[in-house]
């Protein structure tokens, strides 16, 4: 099976493989693919920088 998504994040760490990634639908611009590592990084950034 060769239909795995590839991570589309601009700041993806080159040391980490871009697959597997999951496709996330977006209302504003279609969809994008993100791997688990980038998703975790984004989640932690949002969680840590959220105003109280």
TIMARVEX-935122 format. One record per residue (C-alpha): residue number from 1; x, y, z. Coordinates in nm, 4 decimals, padded with zeros to 6 digits. Layout:
<kolpas>
     i       east      north         up
   NUM          X          Y          Z
...
</kolpas>
This chain:
<kolpas>
     i       east      north         up
     1    00.0000    00.0000    00.0000
     2    00.1655    00.3203   -00.1185
     3   -00.1020    00.5765   -00.0380
     4    00.0438    00.6999    00.2905
     5    00.0200    01.0724    00.3531
     6    00.3395    01.2754    00.3834
     7    00.3739    01.5490    00.6469
     8    00.3320    01.8960    00.4943
     9    00.4469    02.1059    00.7907
    10    00.7070    02.3686    00.6914
    11    00.9102    02.3291    01.0114
    12    00.9168    01.9476    00.9977
    13    01.2373    01.8100    01.1521
    14    01.4474    01.6608    00.8668
    15    01.5665    01.3844    01.1015
    16    01.2106    01.2508    01.1285
    17    01.0416    01.0637    00.8438
    18    00.7518    01.2540    00.6865
    19    00.5364    00.9401    00.6839
    20    00.3014    00.8271    00.8189
    21    00.0902    01.1406    00.8471
    22   -00.2801    01.2010    00.8809
    23   -00.4842    01.4300    00.6577
    24   -00.6780    01.6936    00.8483
    25   -00.9651    01.8734    00.6731
    26   -00.9732    02.2514    00.7061
    27   -01.2649    02.4810    00.6371
    28   -01.0462    02.7682    00.5179
    29   -00.8052    02.6024    00.2741
    30   -00.8964    02.2425    00.1996
    31   -00.6799    02.0069    00.4011
    32   -00.3238    01.9374    00.5080
    33   -00.1228    01.6388    00.6240
    34    00.0652    01.6341    00.9530
    35    00.2713    01.3612    01.1178
    36    00.2326    01.2604    01.4812
    37    00.5552    01.4330    01.5920
    38    00.4601    01.7694    01.4372
    39    00.1063    01.7371    01.5711
    40    00.2451    01.6792    01.9205
    41    00.4772    01.9822    01.8836
    42    00.1895    02.2031    01.7676
    43   -00.0344    02.0806    02.0486
    44    00.2325    02.1459    02.3124
    45    00.3060    02.4922    02.1713
    46   -00.0619    02.5865    02.1748
    47   -00.1107    02.4431    02.5236
    48    00.1960    02.6153    02.6688
    49    00.1323    02.9535    02.5087
    50   -00.2439    02.9718    02.5700
    51   -00.3386    03.2798    02.7743
    52   -00.4941    03.2063    03.1125
</kolpas>
